[in-house]
Amino acid sequence: MKVEFAPLNIPLARRLQTAAVLHFVLCFLVLAEVCVGIFVILVLYNYWFLYIPYFTWLYFDWHTPEQGGRRCNWIRSGAVWRHFKDYFPIHLIKTSDLDPSHNYIFGFHPHGVLAAGAFGNFCTNHSDFKRLFPGFTAYVHTLPIWFWCPLFREYLMSYGLVSVSKKSVSHVLSKETDGNISVIVLGGAEESLDAHPGKFTLFIRQRKGFVKIALTCGAYLVPVFSFGENELFKQISNPEGSRLRTLQNRMRKIMGFALPLFHARGIFQYNFGLIPYRKPIHSVVGHPIPVHQTLNPTSEQIEELHQTYMEELRKLFEEHKGKYGIPENETLVFR
């Protein structure tokens, strides 16, 4: 295979963008393991004056990821995230004004491999979120297991990431101050295994917990479709029933997260590596679906609102797909 190397005269701005994306990928893949490894070493070599104060702090701070987290605007505003956003680039598009007197659940689709659009738009201060939605605060929910990792949990919370547990989502949507947005990547780990370029398979039919919480808290539902999210990487073919997919599903059920075998380009060449392709991401925020607060919703009410949400999501996709180069015959597949 002929390797296509990057030219030497690439502008500095583009090299900084590549470095920023490399930082993001490495943090996603290995930072949690590195943090755990550091603490194992501290314990094995008995650096008690370092790990005992931290574990004491951890004991009292354990529930913070379920209580709104602890964001740091200084970290969210780091220049690395401006270069990260410009690499693809990442865009946020608003189709309707939101009333700050309400709270909202943004259902983010598709998951993609790394959910780069969700992170770039809602976890950094370099997106257009504050300009498009003034008066709102976004909380991106992720797997609780990541907050079990020492140090890594602090890193996640500094970007506004919080747990995706029921208690955490309810806390955000029940805060006394309105204008709070829970951003939930609804397809989760299972959907990441089907994140192939040109495919639009969403795992949502059995995911109704977010609807129940919306009804309980009276939070409006808003579908968000991120065009280009599945174009960033290629995956090794893993159809349902294959040995690879069976193994991935088994590991997902055990650990709570998936291990997609993805690849794209490299740092200094364009043929292979773990750096995502330079494909634009357009995260389109749809129209809000009004929700009347119902403290004890019935299964019929949950099902009805869930169907309405899927219809609005499909409508959002159909209305905007032509703008982003998706053929007219392509449509969403709900699983």
C-alpha positions as CSV (number, residue, x, y, z in Angstrom):
1,M,0.0,0.0,0.0
2,K,1.4,3.4,-1.0
3,V,1.6,5.8,2.0
4,E,0.5,9.4,1.3
5,F,2.6,11.6,3.6
6,A,1.5,15.0,4.7
7,P,3.5,17.8,3.0
8,L,6.1,19.6,5.0
9,N,4.7,23.1,4.3
10,I,1.4,22.6,6.1
11,P,0.5,25.9,7.9
12,L,1.1,26.0,11.6
13,A,-2.6,26.5,12.3
14,R,-3.4,23.1,10.8
15,R,-0.6,21.4,12.7
16,L,-2.0,22.8,15.9
17,Q,-5.4,21.6,15.0
18,T,-4.0,18.0,14.5
19,A,-2.2,18.2,17.8
20,A,-5.4,19.3,19.6
21,V,-7.4,16.4,18.1
22,L,-4.6,14.0,19.0
23,H,-4.8,15.2,22.6
24,F,-8.6,14.5,22.6
25,V,-8.2,11.0,21.2
26,L,-5.4,10.1,23.6
27,C,-7.5,11.4,26.6
28,F,-10.4,9.3,25.4
29,L,-8.4,6.2,24.9
30,V,-5.8,6.1,27.7
31,L,-6.1,8.9,30.2
32,A,-8.4,7.0,32.6
33,E,-6.0,4.0,32.6
34,V,-3.0,6.3,33.2
35,C,-4.7,7.9,36.2
36,V,-5.6,4.6,37.7
37,G,-2.1,3.4,37.1
38,I,-0.6,6.4,38.9
39,F,-2.6,5.7,42.0
40,V,-1.8,2.0,41.9
41,I,1.9,3.0,41.9
42,L,1.4,5.4,44.7
43,V,-0.3,2.7,46.8
44,L,2.3,0.0,46.0
45,Y,5.2,2.3,46.9
46,N,3.3,3.6,49.9
47,Y,3.3,7.3,49.1
48,W,0.6,7.6,51.7
49,F,1.0,11.4,52.1
50,L,-0.3,11.7,48.5
51,Y,-3.0,9.1,48.2
52,I,-4.6,9.2,51.7
53,P,-5.5,13.0,51.4
54,Y,-6.9,12.4,47.9
55,F,-9.0,9.3,48.9
56,T,-10.2,11.3,51.9
57,W,-11.3,14.1,49.5
58,L,-12.8,11.4,47.2
59,Y,-14.9,10.1,50.1
60,F,-16.6,13.4,50.7
61,D,-16.8,14.4,47.0
62,W,-18.1,11.0,45.7
63,H,-21.6,12.3,44.8
64,T,-20.6,15.5,43.0
65,P,-20.9,14.0,39.5
66,E,-24.6,13.4,40.4
67,Q,-25.0,16.9,41.8
68,G,-24.2,19.1,38.8
69,G,-20.5,18.4,38.7
70,R,-17.7,21.1,39.0
71,R,-16.9,22.8,35.8
72,C,-13.9,25.1,35.3
73,N,-14.3,27.8,32.7
74,W,-10.5,28.3,32.5
75,I,-10.1,24.8,31.3
76,R,-13.1,24.9,29.0
77,S,-11.6,28.0,27.4
78,G,-8.2,26.6,26.7
79,A,-6.8,27.4,23.2
80,V,-6.5,23.6,22.5
81,W,-10.3,23.4,22.2
82,R,-10.4,26.3,19.7
83,H,-8.0,24.3,17.5
84,F,-10.0,21.2,18.1
85,K,-13.2,22.8,16.9
86,D,-11.5,24.3,13.8
87,Y,-10.0,20.9,12.8
88,F,-13.2,19.4,11.4
89,P,-14.7,22.1,11.8
90,I,-17.6,21.8,14.3
91,H,-20.7,23.9,13.9
92,L,-23.8,24.3,16.1
93,I,-27.0,25.3,14.2
94,K,-30.2,26.5,16.0
95,T,-33.6,26.1,14.3
96,S,-35.7,27.5,17.1
97,D,-35.5,29.8,20.1
98,L,-35.7,28.2,23.5
99,D,-37.4,29.7,26.6
100,P,-34.9,30.1,29.5
101,S,-37.8,29.7,31.9
102,H,-37.9,25.9,31.1
103,N,-35.4,23.1,31.4
104,Y,-34.6,20.8,28.5
105,I,-33.2,17.4,27.5
106,F,-31.2,17.5,24.3
107,G,-31.2,14.1,22.8
108,F,-27.9,14.0,20.8
109,H,-27.7,11.7,17.7
110,P,-25.7,9.8,16.5
111,H,-23.1,8.7,19.0
112,G,-20.4,8.3,16.5
113,V,-17.2,6.7,17.7
114,L,-16.0,9.5,20.1
115,A,-19.1,11.9,20.2
116,A,-16.8,14.7,19.0
117,G,-19.7,17.0,18.2
118,A,-21.3,16.7,21.6
119,F,-17.9,17.5,23.3
120,G,-16.9,20.3,21.0
121,N,-20.3,22.1,21.2
122,F,-21.3,21.6,24.8
123,C,-18.1,21.0,26.8
124,T,-15.9,23.9,25.6
125,N,-16.3,27.6,25.5
126,H,-15.3,27.9,21.8
127,S,-18.5,26.8,20.3
128,D,-21.5,29.0,19.5
129,F,-23.6,27.7,22.3
130,K,-23.5,30.8,24.5
131,R,-24.3,33.0,21.6
132,L,-27.1,30.9,20.3
133,F,-28.6,30.0,23.7
134,P,-27.9,32.9,26.1
135,G,-28.9,32.2,29.6
136,F,-28.6,28.4,29.4
137,T,-26.2,26.0,31.0
138,A,-25.5,22.7,29.3
139,Y,-24.5,19.5,31.2
140,V,-23.3,16.6,29.1
141,H,-24.0,13.2,30.7
142,T,-21.7,10.3,30.4
143,L,-21.2,6.8,32.0
144,P,-20.9,6.7,35.8
145,I,-18.0,4.3,35.6
146,W,-15.7,7.1,34.4
147,F,-16.2,9.0,37.6
148,W,-14.9,6.0,39.6
149,C,-11.4,6.8,38.2
150,P,-9.3,8.9,40.5
151,L,-8.1,12.2,38.9
152,F,-9.8,11.4,35.6
153,R,-13.1,12.2,37.3
154,E,-11.8,15.7,38.1
155,Y,-10.7,16.1,34.4
156,L,-14.2,15.2,33.2
157,M,-16.1,17.4,35.6
158,S,-14.0,20.4,34.7
159,Y,-15.6,20.3,31.2
160,G,-19.1,20.2,32.5
161,L,-19.5,16.4,32.2
162,V,-21.7,14.7,34.8
163,S,-23.1,11.2,35.4
164,V,-25.9,9.9,33.2
165,S,-27.6,8.2,36.1
166,K,-31.3,9.0,36.8
167,K,-30.4,10.9,40.0
168,S,-27.9,13.1,38.1
169,V,-30.3,13.9,35.2
170,S,-33.1,14.6,37.7
171,H,-30.8,16.9,39.7
172,V,-30.0,19.0,36.6
173,L,-33.6,19.3,35.5
174,S,-34.9,20.0,39.0
175,K,-32.6,22.9,39.8
176,E,-34.2,26.0,41.2
177,T,-32.7,28.1,38.4
178,D,-34.2,27.4,35.0
179,G,-32.4,27.3,31.7
180,N,-30.6,24.0,32.3
181,I,-30.0,21.6,29.5
182,S,-29.2,17.9,30.0
183,V,-27.3,16.7,26.9
184,I,-27.7,12.9,26.6
185,V,-26.1,10.9,23.7
186,L,-29.0,8.5,23.7
187,G,-27.5,5.8,21.4
188,G,-24.8,5.1,23.9
189,A,-22.1,2.5,23.6
190,E,-24.2,0.1,21.5
191,E,-24.7,2.7,18.8
192,S,-21.0,3.5,18.6
193,L,-20.5,0.0,17.2
194,D,-22.6,0.9,14.2
195,A,-21.0,4.3,13.5
196,H,-20.0,3.7,9.9
197,P,-19.7,6.4,7.2
198,G,-22.9,6.9,5.3
199,K,-24.9,4.9,7.8
200,F,-27.7,6.4,10.0
201,T,-28.6,3.6,12.5
202,L,-29.9,4.9,15.8
203,F,-30.5,2.7,18.9
204,I,-33.4,4.5,20.4
205,R,-36.5,2.2,20.3
206,Q,-35.8,0.7,23.7
207,R,-34.4,3.8,25.3
208,K,-37.3,5.4,27.1
209,G,-35.8,6.4,30.4
210,F,-35.1,9.9,29.2
211,V,-38.8,10.3,28.3
212,K,-39.9,9.2,31.8
213,I,-37.5,11.7,33.4
214,A,-38.7,14.5,31.1
215,L,-42.3,13.8,32.1
216,T,-41.4,13.6,35.8
217,C,-39.4,16.9,35.8
218,G,-41.5,18.7,33.1
219,A,-38.5,19.2,30.9
220,Y,-39.0,19.9,27.2
221,L,-37.4,17.4,24.8
222,V,-35.2,18.6,21.9
223,P,-33.8,16.3,19.3
224,V,-30.3,17.1,18.0
225,F,-28.8,15.5,14.9
226,S,-25.1,15.8,14.3
227,F,-24.5,15.5,10.6
228,G,-21.0,14.3,9.9
229,E,-20.5,12.5,13.2
230,N,-20.3,9.0,11.6
231,E,-17.9,10.2,8.9
232,L,-14.9,10.8,11.2
233,F,-13.7,7.2,11.4
234,K,-14.0,3.8,9.6
235,Q,-14.5,0.6,11.6
236,I,-13.6,-3.0,11.0
237,S,-16.8,-4.7,9.7
238,N,-18.7,-6.1,12.6
239,P,-22.2,-7.1,11.6
240,E,-24.6,-8.5,14.1
241,G,-24.0,-12.2,14.8
242,S,-20.3,-12.0,13.9
243,R,-17.7,-13.3,16.4
244,L,-16.2,-9.8,16.7
245,R,-19.6,-8.2,17.4
246,T,-20.5,-10.9,19.9
247,L,-17.3,-10.2,21.8
248,Q,-17.8,-6.5,21.7
249,N,-21.4,-6.8,23.0
250,R,-20.2,-9.1,25.8
251,M,-17.5,-6.7,26.8
252,R,-20.0,-3.8,26.6
253,K,-22.4,-5.5,29.0
254,I,-19.6,-6.3,31.4
255,M,-17.8,-2.9,31.4
256,G,-20.7,-0.6,30.4
257,F,-18.8,0.9,27.4
258,A,-18.0,-0.4,23.9
259,L,-14.6,-1.0,22.2
260,P,-15.2,-0.1,18.5
261,L,-12.1,-1.0,16.4
262,F,-11.8,2.2,14.5
263,H,-9.2,3.8,12.3
264,A,-8.7,6.9,10.1
265,R,-5.6,8.9,9.3
266,G,-2.3,9.4,11.1
267,I,-0.4,12.4,12.3
268,F,2.1,12.7,9.4
269,Q,0.3,10.6,6.8
270,Y,-3.2,10.1,5.5
271,N,-3.6,6.4,5.1
272,F,-3.9,4.9,8.6
273,G,-4.0,5.9,12.3
274,L,-6.4,7.0,15.0
275,I,-6.7,10.7,14.0
276,P,-10.2,11.4,12.7
277,Y,-10.7,12.6,9.2
278,R,-11.2,16.3,8.5
279,K,-14.9,16.1,8.0
280,P,-17.3,19.0,8.9
281,I,-19.7,18.4,11.8
282,H,-23.0,20.2,11.8
283,S,-25.0,19.6,15.0
284,V,-28.5,20.8,14.3
285,V,-30.7,21.6,17.3
286,G,-34.4,20.9,16.5
287,H,-37.6,22.4,17.8
288,P,-38.6,21.8,21.5
289,I,-41.3,19.3,22.3
290,P,-43.5,20.7,25.1
291,V,-43.8,18.3,28.1
292,H,-46.4,18.7,30.8
293,Q,-45.0,17.6,34.2
294,T,-46.4,14.3,35.3
295,L,-45.0,13.0,38.6
296,N,-46.2,9.4,38.0
297,P,-46.4,8.9,34.2
298,T,-48.1,5.8,32.9
299,S,-46.5,3.5,30.3
300,E,-49.0,4.8,27.7
301,Q,-47.9,8.4,28.3
302,I,-44.2,7.4,28.1
303,E,-44.8,5.5,24.8
304,E,-46.8,8.4,23.3
305,L,-44.1,11.0,24.1
306,H,-41.4,8.6,22.9
307,Q,-43.1,8.2,19.5
308,T,-43.5,11.9,19.2
309,Y,-39.8,12.4,19.9
310,M,-38.8,9.8,17.2
311,E,-41.1,11.5,14.7
312,E,-39.6,14.9,15.4
313,L,-36.1,13.4,15.2
314,R,-36.9,11.9,11.8
315,K,-38.4,15.2,10.6
316,L,-35.3,17.1,11.7
317,F,-33.1,14.7,9.7
318,E,-35.3,14.8,6.6
319,E,-35.5,18.6,6.6
320,H,-31.7,19.2,6.8
321,K,-30.0,16.2,5.2
322,G,-29.9,17.8,1.8
323,K,-27.8,20.7,3.1
324,Y,-25.1,18.4,4.2
325,G,-24.7,16.2,1.2
326,I,-26.9,13.2,2.2
327,P,-28.7,11.6,-0.7
328,E,-32.4,12.0,-0.9
329,N,-33.0,8.2,-0.6
330,E,-31.1,7.9,2.8
331,T,-33.2,7.8,5.9
332,L,-32.9,7.1,9.6
333,V,-33.0,3.5,10.8
334,F,-34.4,3.1,14.4
335,R,-33.4,0.0,16.3
